[in-house]
Structure formats: structure tokens, C-alpha cells
Amino acid sequence: MMTLTKWSAVMLIVSVPAFLQAQDDSNRVSETTAETSPLPDGNQPPSAEGLQQNNRPAGLLDKDELAGCEMHVVGMYMPKDNNRDDRVYVDVKPTGKPIVLVLTGYFGAEWHLNIDPNADVRQIIVPGYYKHELAEPTPDVPIAMLTYFPKADKSNRNFFWAYAWNTSEGRELRRKLKELTGLEVTTFQGVYAATRFVVDGQRGRDVVEGRSDGSDESGGPVGFLESLFGGAASADDDGPRPATNELSTVNEDARRLLNEARDDAERDYLKAEEASLQAAREYRAEAAQESPDPKAVEALKARLDSAVRASFRAQMLLQALRLQIAQHDLADVQAKHQRRQKVADRIIERRVADLMSGQDLNWQAKADRAKGADGHLTGASDEERAATNTAAQNADAMPALRAGLNMTAEADPELDGEWKLEQITGRGVLGHETGLVLRTQAGQWTLLRGTHESDFGRRIDPKATPATVDIVRSDLPDAPPIWSGIYKVEGNTLTVAWAPSDG
């Protein structure tokens, strides 16, 4: 269910049965507010801006003090059990030379260091996006924290991180570390989801020397999701694997983080673009003077150039985040596809049985055969059972609701207007959305996500009880609906409940 409010408006997405139940007893409907935090998917993180050579980070020794050291890097995208436990353990062994230890990751971690008394660690560097911290202080070893958060000044984009060697992020990591320390990387160990690393001067040397491609042994996002389904564990797995039905929690956490990062980037881009337009106006005003000051014109031109460059960087960051969202969604689809492959024989057997019995298109017959004595899907997870029950309820409810409706492109003064998404319950259509705005009027249904608009057509029957809505392709207004649902407007709050559609 989604709840919207009229510009301060709220939008809410629910299943049809829950919506109908709410009409009988609104106090029985429990809704949770969608929460968001930032993230990009690990394959293509945003690029960092060049580090200023005259602004050396706090806690970082001078290059001449680090001369003669070896630099050992451990990188991850996130802690393995990020939503419950962000601890990552690093054992540091003697290597025969002084050590610069680099701990990097996009998601923050609490790093637990077990440094051998004979290991000569001279410097610790922690690059990343989210806040990282060390579990124990290291009074004899300086620490340079190079993370984007929790700094309040969001104009500082001097962050970098990587968990894969042969990627643009890996190359950027090497370049930034060389700028900071004057050192080349000696060893590199990277995994998508980490629990433990061992730095001994040998592990990860083959990656740097080109004898290994440094690919994540957990298989990146897809491999990590696959491990949640019971696939092969990654090399650093030393604990129990999350239960299968926790996959959705991992996906939803990641998607929420991605959405907020994208929303932040959109705001930053709009501000940067406005700054460049203002710089252009000032330049043109000065240049149009009867006797313009050449120095002032040149200074304003330089300011305009700087503003446009900043706007371009902000736009590229936004595009990178949109790409990461697409990659995250692709990883989710790939993981589901792999899971389906694992039960291919069972799917085929059921399909053969359907065809033999002549019940090939009878959903209820297939569902009945798949259920055990307890009425639930045999061998199914809790998530699958809930999805099956919801599908059955929606399939039963919608035909009755839609019988005899007069679906038209007419206006509804209560529905027409601009609405802001405030609350989501349930999953499905728009289930991961944040910062969404709906603009709707007769025949039109437009979703706005920052600077991006998605246009659809709208058919409604506001006189039905409850009122119904179909969302269709704007270029095919007579085609079957993409989404079908019911809605009600109470004051400045719009509630919409969606159900499956044949379109």
C-alpha cells in the first residue's frame, strides 16, 4: 500500500485485501514508514575528485616517513552480515618490512585488528564512503580516516574505495594511495562481503603481480546473494550463513541505501547546475557593460568554468549511482534466475503433470498440488508461501472489484494534483521507492524521481466503491493496464492499493 499527501502529500502501497480490511477497521491496519540511507552497488562506485596536494589528510605521515614501507590493502564492499554485524577482523603478521595497512570499504565497518607484536605497522589508512572505525585505539600507529561520512560538509568528494583490483575503482585506489604515500601497493585482498582478512605479505601478492585477476571469491553481488540461497561460501566464511528468507532484508537495505544516495546526488547536481547558471548570468552581465573590466571578465569566466566542471562532476556522480541501481537490480534478477535453475527438475515435473492432466493454465490446481498437508507450498520458504497466499487473495479480489466498472480518462478533483510519497507497506510495485512525487490529472499519471519523469496514462472509475484506477502505457491507452488498483482520498491523504494485472 502506498500513502501520499497532497503536496506535503503522502502515497502508500498495499495489497488489495489489506486495503479492503482497512475500510472495515482502519485501526487494524499497521503501516511502517519506509526508511532510507545511501549506497551504491560495488561494481561501479562514484569517482572521487583529485586530492589536493597542499591539504594533507589528518593522521597521515609525510611521504619521506613512509619510505621503505610496504603497503598492504584489504578491501570490501560491505561486512558479510552488514544488517546485523558490521565487524571485520584483520590479522596482521610480520612481513619483514615496515607496513602501511589500508582498510577500505564502501559500507562502514568496525575493524578489529590483531597485530602480531613482531609486525612493524607504521601507518593505518582507512578510505571509504560510510563511517568506519577501529574497535581499539592504536596509540603507537597514526590513523588517517579518508571517508566521505560522517563529515558534515558534503561538498567534500575526496573519497575512494575498492574491493576489486582490475576495475576503475581499483585503479583509482592505487593512484590515490600513490599520491598520498608515494608507495605502490604490495598486496591486495578484496571481497564483496567480508568477515576476516589475514595480512602476511604473501596473500594478495599474486593479484598485484598479475598472476591472479583478483576477482572476488564470493562472486561479487550475485555470488553473495547466491550464498544466501545456500550456494558455495566465500573464502572468508567462518560463521553460519543467513537464513534463506533474509535475502529480501539484504536486498531492501541495499536498495534503500542506493535510493537515498541517488536522491542526494540529484540534489547536489541541481544545486551545482544552478550555481553554473548564476555564474553565467554574472559573466554575461559584466561582459555586456559598455566598458567591461578585462580582469573582472576573466575572473568571472574562470568562475563559470569552475562551476560548470563542478556541475559535470555532480552529473557524472548521479549517473554512476543510477548505473549502480541498475546493476543492483540485475544482480537480484540473476540470483533469482540461478535459484530457479537449481529447482529446474521440480518445475519441469510439475509442468509435465499439468499438461498430462489438461490443467496447464489452471493456477489454483497447480497451487493445490504444490501445497502440503499444512496448506503451504511444499519445500517453500516463508517468503514464497506469503507471496503465494497474497497472489491468491489478489487474484480472487480484483475480478469482483472490477466487474461492471466504467473505466475512463475523466477527471477526479480529489485525485488530481501533486502528491509526495510518505509511506509504503508491503512489497511489489514501487516497493523500494523513496523521494517519489506523483503528478496526476485526467488521463495522465506521471512519476517524478528527482530530475527524472516517467509518464503513463490513467483510467479511473471514481464512482465505484471503492474507486478504481488503471495505469497504462501513455502511447497505448487502450492496452491492458500495467498496474490495477483501488484508491481513496481522505483530506490531504491519498491511499492506493495495487494488485497484479494481466498487462
ABEGO torsion letter per residue (X at the ends): XBBBBBGGBBBBBBBAAAAAAAAABAAABBBBBBBBBBBBBAABBBBBBBBBAABBBBGBBBAAAABGBBBBBBBBABBABAAABABBBBBBBBAGBBBBBBBBBABBBBBBBBBBAABBBABBBBBEABBBBBABBBAABBBBBBBAOABABAABABBBBBABABBAAAAAAAAAAAAAAGBBBABBBBBABBABBBBAGABGAAAAAGABAGBBAAGEAAAAAAAAAGBBBBAABABBBBBAAAAAAAAAAAAAAAAAAAAAAAAAAAAAAAAAAAAAAAAAAAAABABBBAAAAAAAAAAAAAAAAAAAAAAAAAAAAAAAAAAAAAAAAAAAAAAAAAAAAAAAAAAAAAAAAGAAABAAAAAAAABBAAGBBBGBBAAAAAAAAAAAAAAAAAAAAABGBBBBABBBAAABEBBBBABBBEBEBGAABBGBBBBBBBGBBBBBBEABBBBBBBBBBAABOBBBBBBBBAABAABBBABBBBBBBBEABBBBBBBBBAX
